[in-house]
Amino acid sequence: MEGFLHPKSTNRAFVMFTEIELEEKIHKLKQDLIQIAVTTGINSQDTICASQKLDQHIMTFLKLSYNIRQRK
């Protein structure tokens, strides 16, 4: 199984994610976003932050997925 190196490392050590782990993380963030939006409102700062975090993970997944497929 292919792995992804997470580009945002806090201490120069890369964290390894598999494609499945990233997909699971994105799914969890989607669920969290829905719950936050229901609780605090669609335009709340908490909802916006959760949405941005989800967007970052989706973009990371898409970029890394594209790069791996280009190498094949």
Residue pairs with C-beta under 8 A, 6 or more apart in sequence:
1 18
1 19
1 20
2 18
2 19
2 68
3 16
3 17
3 18
3 19
4 16
4 17
4 18
4 19
4 22
4 60
4 61
4 64
4 65
4 68
5 14
5 15
5 16
5 17
5 64
6 14
6 15
6 16
6 17
6 60
7 60
7 64
8 60
9 15
17 25
19 61
19 65
22 57
22 60
22 61
22 64
23 61
25 57
26 54
26 57
26 58
26 61
29 50
29 53
29 54
29 57
30 54
32 50
33 47
33 50
33 51
33 54
36 44
36 46
36 47
36 50
37 44
37 47
37 50
40 46
40 47
41 47
